[in-house]
């Protein structure tokens, strides 16, 4: 039973780290784009376009990793349910 709890903990930590990494990446990307706009205001449109594409890719990767962590948690829940059902049938057969 302890390994199921540790699995849930790992899924939560994985989701949190994924979101922190995505937030840091988008923050650095936006910071660099704003610095570029401050240095050359006439290039703001090009910088914005070249910033949006990597930001969307970072968000997509973060959502993908979040779905993986969610599926991991749901798989653990299914394993817990199946394990308890097997235990109940084994106990009822032994009596």
C-alpha positions in Angstrom: 0.0 0.0 0.0 2.9 2.3 0.6 4.1 2.1 -3.0 0.7 3.4 -4.2 1.0 6.4 -2.0 4.6 7.0 -3.2 3.3 6.7 -6.8 0.7 9.4 -6.1 3.4 11.6 -4.5 5.7 11.1 -7.5 2.9 12.1 -9.9 2.2 15.2 -8.0 5.8 16.2 -7.8 6.3 15.5 -11.5 3.3 17.7 -12.4 4.6 20.5 -10.2 8.1 20.3 -11.6 6.7 20.3 -15.1 4.7 23.5 -14.5 7.6 25.2 -12.8 9.9 24.4 -15.8 7.3 25.6 -18.3 6.8 28.8 -16.3 10.5 29.5 -16.1 10.9 28.9 -19.8 8.1 31.2 -20.8 9.4 33.8 -18.4 12.9 33.8 -19.8 11.4 33.9 -23.3 9.2 36.9 -22.6 12.1 38.6 -20.8 14.3 38.3 -23.8 11.6 39.5 -26.2 10.9 42.5 -24.0 14.6 43.4 -23.8 14.8 43.1 -27.6 11.8 45.4 -28.0 13.3 47.9 -25.6 16.5 48.0 -27.7 14.8 48.1 -31.1 11.1 49.2 -30.8 10.7 48.9 -34.6 11.3 45.1 -34.4 8.5 44.5 -31.9 6.2 42.8 -34.3 8.9 40.3 -35.5 9.9 39.6 -31.9 6.4 39.0 -30.8 5.8 36.5 -33.6 9.1 34.7 -32.9 8.2 34.6 -29.2 4.6 33.2 -29.6 5.7 30.1 -31.5 8.2 28.8 -28.8 5.9 29.8 -26.0 3.1 27.6 -27.6 5.6 24.8 -27.9 6.6 25.1 -24.3 3.0 25.1 -23.2 2.2 22.1 -25.3 5.1 20.2 -23.8 3.9 21.2 -20.3 0.4 20.0 -21.0 1.7 16.7 -22.4 3.8 16.1 -19.3 0.8 17.1 -17.1 -1.4 14.5 -18.9 1.3 11.9 -18.4 1.4 12.6 -14.6 -2.4 12.5 -14.5 -2.5 9.2 -16.4 0.1 7.8 -14.0 -2.1 8.7 -11.1 -5.1 7.2 -12.7 -3.2 4.0 -13.5 -2.2 3.7 -9.9 -5.8 4.1 -8.9 -6.8 1.4 -11.3 -4.1 -0.9 -10.0 -5.3 -0.2 -6.4 -8.9 -1.1 -7.4 -7.8 -4.3 -9.2 -5.5 -5.3 -6.4 -8.3 -5.0 -3.8 -10.7 -6.9 -6.0 -8.2 -9.8 -6.4 -7.7 -9.8 -2.6 -11.4 -9.9 -1.9 -12.0 -12.8 -4.4 -9.0 -14.7 -2.9 -10.4 -14.2 0.6 -13.9 -15.3 -0.4 -12.5 -18.5 -2.1 -10.5 -19.4 0.9 -13.5 -19.4 3.2 
